[in-house]
């Protein structure tokens, strides 16, 4: 500091720095005072630096919820707290002291003077050890309290960054290191340069005042206390997007027949719709192999090492095949002069356990060639929204986009095999065994990529995955590239370097134009002929179907935080426009389906748009069908809860909110005699199903598991299809939340959309792959097609219910009951699993993969957790914990 500035000190009463320059004192006057108070973690002997994230705490929670009832009783809670103290703290905590203070009358009653009253954290511990606790209670108690007045999401952010900066063997930073880190963090949160500089100076010149004995080093406690209040008070984004963009009032728009996309409608576009990860990843690899100038990628989650070329001859050696993995291929392309730009969502570890993949991708790819640039966005101050666009675009002429990420679990085939004795489909850690720990597999991956989490894939079943993407060539691909350039340029303006993770001011510009070294061949397809012959049937279109008659428009969800522009909701508008034109049928394949029916938690009006088409069909006496395919459950039960409430199960509140099925039933009652719909119920118009796979192991053992539906697909009347990354929920549709990318396609007479729908239905209904019986389902709006669909799905549901005790049925009405049954089965050895099934050989009677979703399944579930409010309520003033 200059001569005019004296050495600062700290006022212990307020925490405000004293003795700084007049300018500094003026700045510090804006900061809220901080006070040191004992919180629950400190009671457990866990330091601020060692605190586990909510994700880690939740995993430990499930380990202690022994009866799987989503509540820890007093004994379980005692063991849970002791485990926290032992795993992350000094292990010395005991509830004896708490019990003593309670026995002395310190129960919080009026007039009590015990130490429990004087220490809120001890009273909180006492409460937790007196009554059963839910996860939300525990999370709020542990991470809900501000630290030195700083909100817990900011504390988590600071903790993560502080840990990264600590040198090996140290738990503190030098003053210079702390000062530089504060400046980086505050700059990334768009705090003014002047204010960031002032906090940085204060850290540089202020001795420790909270803990630590070395006056030349700064603890995390001091760092949070000094920099945290400024971050919280001055950052426009610290409250999870407060100030970035206002949430619009009312519901999203319904029908005005307009798609206000950044991209125009492109005529006669070459299109191939790809089914399942094998075909999708193969098309991505083929596009990259043929790049001559430029490769752009955007991912929600990205693991570049995973092998793409997999077959029986390679087996587990697929990891060593340099021609079938991205790093070796990208290195080759970069050495040829191809510029490679990769944009990742900067996963925060409190949100996702796969956060280390971001740094892993950067470290893996950027070091192999200077022509490769990997950037993550946004800064770590963003919590509730994500970059959800998933695509590859090459030479601004070829693109693959949709719902699939290049990461764990996604690679699968339309056959969805449960067993893989030759490692032909799943050569290792990228597909997890049913019922095993996600985070443990991530840790194992970083320790040994080639090791397999499944001991014996010949006898242990895996978890299957259904996904859909689209390959396209021409001007529409150039639109995908334009979307990438707009986002990339925004990242360059929006982001500064944080933690040395590649977010540097020197991010290269993506040029406006590129020099094509050769024109795209008119006959180019998603994969070469040799690859096509080796892929599983059903993944790629029939080679006889023309690909040049589709009209296509690129659509997206993008906003101020994600793209630096006003909100665009063309992805949502495409869904509404496509549904609004339905005459015969609507087919939806979706990971989530949360709309403005059931309990009214969402603002998107997809369900309402469907209801209007049902109403039109009923009024005009016209056959009309609605087909919906969803997962049995998703990772977070409250999201499944609202999907069921939207589609099948009426709300439980006093208003009696009706689901889509019930509202269709009300409309059907208005049909008069002579009308096609007279006397019919909603089950005659709408079907909701999930997918299951049955398979036989090498030893002859039969097993069954659900197929996780990750697709984001809408098909209407075999004429229009919408495929992309957007789920049916507000996060995907409102524009100012998750960024999304997709395409709406109008069939131009070549039958490509119909061909895609038939490929799916042959897979789901076990129809001949050559199309011999396609006549049965040629007209999805007809009685015949609908009855075939319902009969197969119903028979499969009955079969599974008679052989197993854990597959969906009306008698399983609570989520905890369902989880208990599944976990008990998953914990069995292969032989015990076989013994637990009733005549398991009957599973060979399963037709395809389609299973009716029982209307009463999990119907008693009433729990609405904090998780759901974060995911769907869009309260932008609350920090998020996912």
N, C-alpha and C positions, 0 to 999 in steps of 0.2 A: 504494500500500500504506500501511497505517497506520504510526505511529511505532514500533510494536513490531517491525516487520519490516524488517530491513536489506536493502540491495541484494544480490541473489543473484549468485553466480558459479558457474562450472562446474568440477568436478574433472575434469581431462583424463584421469585414469586410469580413472575409472568412468563418466563421463558423467552422474553424479548431480548435481543442482543443490545447491549449498551456500549457506549464509548466509541461508536462508529462515527463516520462523517455525518454532516447534516443531511446530505442526500440519502445516505443509508438509513438514518433514523426516520426520515420521511417515508421511505419505502417499507421499513419494518413496521411502521405504525399501521400499515394496511393488513398485516398478518394477524390472525387470531392467536391468542395466547395458548400455549399447550401446557398441560399438567400431566405428570406421571402418575398413573394409577395402576394398581395391580389388576390384571385381567385373568381370565380363566386359564389361558395357556401358562402364565407365570405361576399360578397356583399349582399347575401340574409339572412345573420344573422345566418348561419348554421355552427356550430363548426365542426372541423375535426372529433371529436369523434361521433357526432350525424349524420354525413352524411348518407343518405339512399343509399342502393345498387342500381345499375342499374335496378334490377328486381323490386324493390319498385317504382322507378321513372317511369318505364314503365307502371306499373299498374295505377299510378296516371295520366300518359299521356293519357291512354285510357279513363279514367273518364272525361277528358277535351276535347277529340276529339268527340264533340257532333254530328257532321254530318258524322262521320265515314269515312272521306276521307283521313286519314293517314297524315294529315297536320293540325297543329294548326295555325289559323289565328292570327292576332295581338291581338284581344280581348281575344281569348282562351289562348294565350301564357301569356298574362298579368295575367289571373286568375291562370294559371298553376304555374307561378313563385311565386305568392302570396301564393298559397297553399303549395308550398315547404317551404317557409319562415314560414308559420303558423304551419305546421305539424312537421317540424324537426328543425326549427330555433326559433328566438325570436319573429317572427311575425311582426317585425317593418318595413320590407322592403316596399318601395313604388317606383314606377317608376318616381315620380315627379322630383327627383334630376337628373335622367338621361335625362328627357325631357328638363330640364332647361339647362343642358350643351349642348345639341344638339341645342337648340334655340339660344345659344350664339355663335354658329359657330363651335362647337366641333364635327363635324360629321366625323372627320377623314380626312378631306381634307388637302391637302398640305398647310403648313403654319399655321395650327391651333395650338393654344397654350392652349386650354381649358384643364380642368382636365380629360376629356374623353381621350385625347391623352396620358396623363400621366398615366392613369390607364387602361390597356388593358381589365381588367374585366368589367369596365364600358362601354367601347366601344363595347365589346361583348354583354352586356345587351342591349345596344342601337340597335345593329344590330338585335337582337332577337325580339325586340319590333317594328321594322320597316317593316319586311317582314315575310311572313308565314314560318314556320319551320317544317321540318320533325323530326321524332324521332331520326334519326341518327345525325341531327344537334344539337338537344338538348343534346343527350347523350355525344357527343364529347365536347360540350361547358361545360358541368357539370363535366364529369369524364375524359375528354381527356387530361387535363393539368397536367403535373407532379407537385407534391408537394415537395418543397425543392429539386427539381431535381430527385425525386423518381417516377418511372412510376406508374400510377394509380392502376394497378392490385396488385402491392406490397403494396400500401397504403391501399387498401381494405383488404388484408390479415392481415396487421399489425393492422388495426382498429378492425377486428373481434377478433383477439387474445388478443388485449389489453382490449377490452370489457369483455372478458371472465375472465380475471385476476383481473379486478376491483372488489373490495369488494362492498357489498351492501351499497349504499349511497355515494360512492366515484366515482370520474371521473378521478382520477390520481392513479399512483402506487408509492409505496415506491421505493427508489433507488435499493434496493435488489431485489424486485419483477421485476422491469424493467430490471435489469441486468440479472436475470435468464431467463426471457422471451426472451431477445435478443439472449442469448446463445442457447436456444432451437430452436428458429426460424432459426438462421443461421446454426445450425447443421443439421436441417431437410432439408435445401437447399444445403447440402454438401459443405458449406464453410469450409475451413480448421479449425481445432480445435484452432490453434494458433490465426488466425484472429478473430474467434468468441470470443475467450477469451479476446482479446484486446478491442473489442467493448463493451463487457460486463463490463470490468474494467472501460472504459471511462464513461459508464452510471452510474456506481457505485460511481464514484468520481467527476463527473462534475455537477456543479450547473446549474439550469435551465437558459436558455438564450433566449428563444423565448416567452414563456408565462407562467404564473403561478408565484405565490408569495412565495410559500412554498419551501425553498431550499432543503428540505428533500424528496420532492415528484416530480415525473416526469409526465409531461403531454404527451398526445399522440403526440402533435406537436414536442416536444423534442425527443420523442422516434423515430418518423419517420425520423427526421433530423439526428439523431445520428446513428441509425442502418440501415436505408433505403439505403443510398448510398453504404454501404459495401455489403448489400444483392444484390443490383442491379449490382454492379461492379464485385463481386467475385462469385456469384452463377451461376453455369453453366446452371441452368434451369429457371432463372427468365424471360427469353424471350420465355416462352412457348415451352420449349424443344430445344432451340438452344443449340447445343453442345452435346445433348444426342444421336441423331442419324441423320445422313444426309438423306435428301429426295432423293430417287433415281431419276436419270434422265430418261426422257421419260415415255411412258406408261407402265403399268404393263404387264407382259408376257401374250401371248395369248394361243396358243394351242401347248403343247408339250406332252400331255397325261401323265403327271406325277403329283401326289399329294405328295408333300414332307412333310408329316406329321411326328410329333414326335411319332405317334402311328401306329402300323402295321394294316393291314386288318385282321379283326377277322371273322372266318367262323362260320356259323350256330349260330348266336346270337339271343337270345330271344328278340323280339322287339314288342312294342305296340306304335302306333302313336296316340297321344291324342289331341283331338279337343276341344278348349275353356277351360276357367279357372276352371270350375267345375271339369272336369275330371283331369286336370293337377294338381290342388292343392290337390285333393283327393288322387292321386297317390303319391304325395310328402308326405302327412300325413301318408299314409299306409306304405311307405318305412321307415319313421322315427319310427313308432310304432313297427316295427319289427327289429330295430337295436339292435345288441348285443355287439358291440365293439366300433364303431366309426361312427360319422356323420360329413360330410363336406358340407358346403354351400358357394356359392358365388352369390352376387347380385349386380345389378346396383342400384336398389332401394329396400328397405326392410322395411316392417312394420310388426313386429312379432305378434302384438295383433289381427290381423284380424281373424275372425272365418272362419274355413274351412268347418265345418259341418253346413249346412244350409238347412232348409226345412220348410214346412208350420207349422208343430207342434211347432218348436222352434221359428220361426218368429224373432222378434227383440231380443228375449232372447238368440239368438245364441252366443252373446258375453259372456254369463255367463256359457256356456257349457264347462267345463274344459277338457272334452275329445275331444273337437273340436278346440282347440286353441294351438298354438305353445308353449307359455311360460310354461303352465302346463305340456305339453307332454315332452318338453325338460328337465324340472326339474325332471320328473319321470325317464327319460332315464339316466340323469346325476347321479341321486342317485343310479341307478343300476350299475354304473361304466363305462358307455359309455362316451368316450371322444368326445366333440363337438367343432368343429372349424368353425367359420363363418368369411368370408372375404368380406368386403363391399367396394364399391367405396366411397371415402371420398368426398362427394358432397360439393362443395363450394357454399355458399349462393348467390354469384353473378351469378352463373350458374343456380341453381335450387332452387325454393322456398321450396322444400322438404328437404333441407339440415339438419334441426333439427332432421329428422328421424334417421340420423347416430348416434348421441349422444343418442337419445331415445332408439334405439336398444341396444346400449352398456349398458346404465343404466338399462334397463329392464331385460336383459338376464344375464349379468355377475354377478349381485348381487344374483341371485337365486341359483347358485351352482358353486363351484370352478372348476368343470370339463367343464365349458362352457367358451370359450375364443372368444371374438369378436374383430376383428381388422379391422381398415379402412386404406386404402392406395389409393393414394400416399400422401405425405406431401402436405400441402395446397399451395405449390408453383406451382402445376401443374394445368393448366387452360383449355387447349384446348382438352384434350383427357380423356377418361373415361374407367373404368373397366366395360365392357358390358357383361361379361360372367354371365349366369344365370343357376344355377343347384344345385341339391342336390345329393350327393352320399353317400351311406350307406354301411358300412362293406366292402368297395371296391369291392362290387359285384352287387349292385343295383344302378341305376342312373336315374334321370329325368332331362332332359336338353332341352333347346330351347329358345323361345323368351319371355316367361312369367316371370315377376318379382313377388315376393310375396309382393304385395303392393296394394295401392288403385286402384280401378276401374277395376282390371284385372278379377275378378271373374264374369263369365257369362256362359250362356249355349248356345248350338247351336240354340235354339229357339230365342234367343235374345229378350226377352220380354221387351217392353217399360214400362209397368205398373207392379207393384209388390205389390198388396194390402195386401198380407199376409207376406210381408218381407221374403219370402221364398228364394229369390235369393240375395236381397240387403238389409240386415238388418240395414243399417245405412250409415255412412259417407263415406264408401269406394267407392261408386259409386256416382259421382256428377251429379246434375241436369244439363240439357243442358243450357248453357248460363250463368252459375253462376261462381263466382270468385274462382279460384283454391286456392290462398293463404288464403282467408277467411275460406275455408273449412279445410285447414291444421291447422289454428289457432283454429277453433272450435274443431277439433279432439283432440288437446292437452288439451282443457278445459273440454270436456265431450265426451269421446270416443263413448258412446252409443247413443248420440243424432244424429238425422237424419237431414241432410241438406235439405232434401225434406220434405215439410210440409205434403204432402198427396200423397203417392206413388200410391194410387188407381186412381188418376187423373192427376198427374204430371209425364211426361215422363222422363226417364233417358237416359244416353248415353251408347250404347252397345259397346262391345269390342270383336274382333275376334283374337284368338291366337292359336298357335300350338306348342306342345313340343313332345318329344319322351321319352318313358320309355324303359330301356334296362337292361339286366342281363348278367353277365359273365365277360369275359376278357375285353370287351369294357368299362364296368363300372370301371374296375381297371385302364384303361387308363385315364378316367375322374379323378380318384383319384390321379394318377400320375401328371396330369396337376395341380391339386390343390396343391399338395406337392411342386412342383417346384415353383409355385407362392408364397406360404406361406413362403418357405425358403428364397425367394428373399426379401419378406417384412421384415423378421427378420434381414437381412443384410442391407436393404436399409433405415430402418425407426428407428427413435428414438422418445422418448416420447415428445409430443407436447400438451400442455394444459391439461395434465392428462387425455387424451381421450383413453387410452388403448394402444397407440403405444409405448410400453416400450421395453427396451432391453431384458427384461425377457420373451418375447413371447415364449411360450413352443414350443419345437420341435415336429413336426409330425413324429412319428417313421417310419423307413423304412418298417417294417413289423408289422402286427397286429395279435393277436391270435384270430382266429375265434372260438367263443364258440359253434357254430354249423354250419354245412354246409348249403348252400342255398338249399332249397327244389326245386326239379326239376319242381314241378307244381306251383310254386309261380307266381302270376300275379301282374298287376299294382295295383289292388284293390281286396278286398275280395268279395265273391259272393253276400253277403247281400248288400254291398255298390253298387256293379255293378247294381243290380236290381233297386236301387233307383235313379240312375243317369239318366239324360236326354239322350234319344236316340241320337246317332250320336257322342257322346263324346268319347266313347271307341270303339275298334274294335269289329266286330262280333265274338262272342265267338267260332264260328265254324272254324274260320280261324286259321291255324297253325301259330306258332310264332317262329319256330326254323330253318328256312331255309335262313334267311337274312345274307348276308355278310355285315359287317359294319366297318367303319373306323372313328375314332374320329379326328376332324379337328379343327383348331383354327387360330386366329390371335394373335400374341404375339411378343413383342419386348423388347428392352433394358429397357425402363422405366417401362414396365408392368410386365416383367418376368426376367429381368437381363440376357437376352440372345440375340443372334442374331435374326434378324427378321424372323418370320415364317408366311407365307401367305397361308397355306394349305386350309383355309376356302374358299379363293378366287379361288385357284386352283381346288377345288372340283366343284365349280360352272362352271368353264370353261370346265373341263373334262366332266361333266355330259351333258352340253349343246352341246359339241362337238360331242357326240355320238347320238344325236337326229335324228331319222328317221321319226317319225309319228307326234309327237306333243311335245310342251313345255308348261307346266303350271307353272305360277309364281304367288304367293300370297305374297305381300310385302308392308311394311310400306313406304319405300322409293325406288325410282328407278332412280338413277342419274348415268349415264354412259357416255361414250365418244362419244355421239352424241348430236345433237341439237345445243348447244352453246359451246361444248367442254370444260366444266369446270372440268371434271373428267378424271382420268387416267385409271380407271378400264375399261376393254374391254368386259364386259358382253353383251352390246348391239351389239358390233361388232361380237361376237361369235354367237349370235342369227341370225344376218344378214347372216353370212356365211352358216348357216344351211338352211335358206330360199333360198339362192342362189343355193345351191346343189339341193334342192327340185325342183326349177324352171328349172334348167338345165336338170334334169332327168325326168321332167314331173310327179312328184310324189306328191300326196296329202300331205299336211303338214299344221299344224295349230299352232298358237301361242296364248295362253290365258294369260292375265295379269289381276290381281285383285289388286287394290290399294285403299287407302282412297280417299274420295272426296277432302279433304284438310288435311294437317297435322298442328301441332301447330304453326309452323313458315312458313308463306306464301312463302318466297323465296325458301324453300325446295320444296314445291308443284310446284312452278314455274319451277324449273329445272327438276322435274319429268315429267311435261307436255312437256317441251322442249325436253327431251330425247325420249319420246314415241310417242307424237302425234302432236306437234306444232313446225313448223320450226322456226329457229332463225330469229331475226330481223336485224342482222348486215349486213354489205355490202357483207360479204362472203356468205350469204344465207345458213347458216348451216342447213342441213336437218335432221329431226328427223328420228327415226327408221321406222315409218310407211311410210314416204315419200321415204326413200331409198329402201324399199321393193317395192314400187310403180314403181320406176325407173327400178329395176331389172325385174319386171313383163312385162314391155314394150318390153323386149328382147325375150319373149316367141313367138315361131313361130306357125303357123297354124298346128294343130294336137297335139300340146302340151296341156296337161291338163290345164295349166295356161293361155293359149292363150285368150286374150280379158278380163281377169279378173283384178280387182284392189286389192289394199292392204286390203280392207275390207273383201275380200274373204279368206284371210290368217290369219289376226291378229285381235283380239278383246281385247279392254281395258275396264274394268268395275269397278264399285265400289259396295258397299253393302248398302242396306237400310232395315230398319225394319218398319213395320206398325203394329199397335195394337189397341185394343179397350179397353177403360177404364171400370171401374165398372158401371159407369153411361151410358155407351153406346157410349161415345165420341171416335171418331177415331183420331189417330195422327200418325205422321211419323217422323223418324229421321235417319240420316246416322249411319252406323255401322263402328266404327273405326277399320280399318284393321291394326293390329300390327304384324301379322304373318311374318315369314321369311322362305318361303317355295319354293322349286323348285321340280317339278315332271317331269320326261322325259319318255315317251313311256311306262308308267306303269311298268318300269323296274328299274329306278333309282330315288332316292329321296334325297334331301339335306335339312335338317331341323336344325336350330340353332338359334343363337342370332344375326347373321350378316345381316345387311341391304345391299341392292345394292347401295353402295356409297363408296367413298374412305376411309372415316373414318373407316368403318368396314373391308375393304379389304387390306389396305396397310401394315398392320402388326405393323408398328411403331406408329400407332395411337391407336384407341380403341382396347382393348382386347376382343376377341370373342371366342365362343366355339360352335361346332355343330357336326353333324354326317352325313356322306354320306352312303346310304344304297343301296345295289344291291339285287333285288329280286331273291331268289333262287328257285322259282317255287311254293311258297306257296300262292302267290297272295296278300300278305299283303299290298304292295304299291298300287296295283289296288283297293283293298278294301278301303284304306284310301281315295283315290281320289274319289271313288264313294260316300263315306259318305259325303264328302264336296259338291259334285255336287247335291246329293239329297237335302241337306240343301239349297243350293243356288237356285236350279231350282224348288223346291217344288215337287220333285218326291217321290213316296211312299217309306217309310223307310224300307219296307220289300224287296225292290229291284225288285218288279214286273215289272217295266218299265225300268230297267237298260239297256235293249237292245238298247234303244234310244241313249244312250251315251256310249255304250260299247267300241266304237272305236273313241277316240277323234280326230284322224286325218281325219275322214271321213266327207263327206258332211252332212250326217244326224246329227251327233253329233254337228257339228259346227253350223248348221242351228237351231237346238233346242236351243242351248246356245244363239245365237244372237237374235232369235225370242223372247225368254222369257225376255232377258235383254232389248231389244228395246221396247217391249210392256210395261214393267214396267216403263221405262223412260218416255214414252208418257203419261202413266197414272199419274205419279207423277207430271209431268209438267202441266197437265190439272186440277189437284185438288189444287196444291199449287202454290205459286209464288216464292219460295225460293230454290227449289231443282235444281240441275244442269241442264242446258239447253244451247243451242248455243246462245240464246239472252242475257245471263248474261256473259258479256265479261270482266268485271273488278272485282278485288278482293274486292275493297271497296264497290261496288254495291252489291256483294254477301253477304258481312258481314252486310251491312245495312239491307237487306231483312231478313236475318236470325235473327238478333238481334231484329228487330221490331216484328217478330213472337214470339220469345222466351219471350219477355217482356209482351206478352198478358196473360190475365187470361185464364184458361181452357175453359170457355164459349166463350170468345172472339176468342180464337183459332178456336174453332168449327165453329163460324160464319164466320171466314175469309177464310175458305176452301170452294171450289166449289164442291158441292155434295160429301162430305167426305165419305159417305157410300160406294162410289165406290172403296175406298181403300181396301175393302175386296176382290176385283178382283186381287190384287197383287199376283203374282206367286213367291213364295220363296223370295229371298233377292237380286238377281242380277239385276243391273241397268247399262245400257250403259253409259260410260263416254263420254259426248259430245265433239266432236273434237274442237269446237270453245269456249268451256266453259273457261272463264277467259283468253281468247286468247290475249286480248289487254294489259295484264299485262306486263310491261316492267321493273318494279322496281327491281334493284339488290341492296340489302342493305348490310351494314356492316356485318350483321348476316350471310349472305350467304358466304361471303368471309372467315369468321372465320370457318364456318362449313366445307366448301368444298375446299378452295384454298390451305390449308396447307402451308401458309406463316408462317414458324416457327419462324420468327423474330418479330412477332406482338403478343402482349398480347390479350387474348380473352375475349370478353364479350358476354355471351349467354343469 
